[in-house]
Amino acid sequence: MKQNITLALDREVLIAARVFAAKQGTSISAMLAEELREKIAKDRRYEHSKQIALSMLEQPWSLGGLGIKDRELLHDRTSLR
């Protein structure tokens, strides 16, 4: 269901918008509605991607190391003596 809204614009902006819309073969109303749809869709995609990224941060990431089995062997520097 579509609903109307009232929009207040400066006269110069309104004239330029009418000319721009006419060049596009559309109305100011249709042009603004499409722009808002695109911005809302972009914001929803961003929020969805953000939630995926945040959920990935909660999971441990393997960095490919072998793990530390014996701390003493890790710091053994007999080969440097």
C-alpha positions as CSV (number, residue, x, y, z in Angstrom):
1,M,0.0,0.0,0.0
2,K,1.5,3.3,-1.0
3,Q,1.2,6.4,1.1
4,N,1.8,10.0,0.2
5,I,4.3,12.2,2.1
6,T,4.9,16.0,2.0
7,L,8.4,17.2,1.1
8,A,9.6,20.8,1.5
9,L,12.2,21.9,-1.0
10,D,13.8,25.2,-2.0
11,R,12.3,26.5,-5.2
12,E,15.6,26.2,-7.1
13,V,16.0,22.5,-6.0
14,L,12.4,21.8,-6.9
15,I,12.9,23.2,-10.4
16,A,16.1,21.3,-10.9
17,A,14.5,18.1,-9.7
18,R,11.6,18.5,-12.1
19,V,14.0,19.0,-15.0
20,F,16.2,16.1,-13.9
21,A,13.2,13.8,-13.5
22,A,11.8,14.8,-16.9
23,K,15.2,14.0,-18.5
24,Q,15.0,10.6,-16.9
25,G,11.4,10.1,-18.1
26,T,10.0,9.8,-14.6
27,S,8.5,11.8,-11.9
28,I,10.1,13.3,-8.8
29,S,8.0,11.0,-6.7
30,A,9.1,7.8,-8.6
31,M,12.7,9.0,-8.6
32,L,12.8,9.6,-4.9
33,A,11.0,6.3,-4.1
34,E,13.5,4.4,-6.2
35,E,16.4,6.1,-4.5
36,L,15.0,5.3,-1.1
37,R,14.5,1.7,-2.0
38,E,18.1,1.4,-3.1
39,K,19.4,3.0,0.0
40,I,17.3,0.8,2.3
41,A,18.4,-2.3,0.4
42,K,22.0,-1.3,0.6
43,D,21.6,-0.7,4.4
44,R,20.0,-4.1,4.8
45,R,22.8,-5.8,2.9
46,Y,25.4,-4.0,5.1
47,E,23.6,-5.0,8.3
48,H,23.4,-8.6,7.1
49,S,27.1,-8.7,6.2
50,K,28.0,-7.1,9.5
51,Q,26.1,-9.7,11.5
52,I,27.9,-12.5,9.5
53,A,31.3,-10.9,10.2
54,L,30.5,-10.4,13.9
55,S,29.4,-14.1,14.2
56,M,32.7,-15.2,12.5
57,L,34.7,-13.3,15.1
58,E,33.1,-15.4,17.9
59,Q,34.6,-18.5,16.4
60,P,38.3,-19.4,16.9
61,W,40.5,-19.1,13.9
62,S,43.2,-21.6,13.2
63,L,46.5,-19.9,12.4
64,G,48.1,-23.1,11.2
65,G,50.5,-23.5,14.1
66,L,51.4,-26.9,15.6
67,G,50.5,-25.9,19.2
68,I,52.7,-25.8,22.3
69,K,53.1,-29.2,23.8
70,D,55.9,-28.5,26.2
71,R,56.7,-24.9,27.3
72,E,60.2,-25.9,28.5
73,L,61.1,-27.2,25.1
74,L,59.8,-24.1,23.5
75,H,62.3,-22.0,25.4
76,D,65.2,-24.4,25.3
77,R,68.1,-22.6,23.8
78,T,70.8,-25.1,24.2
79,S,71.6,-24.8,20.5
80,L,72.5,-21.2,21.0
81,R,75.0,-21.9,23.8
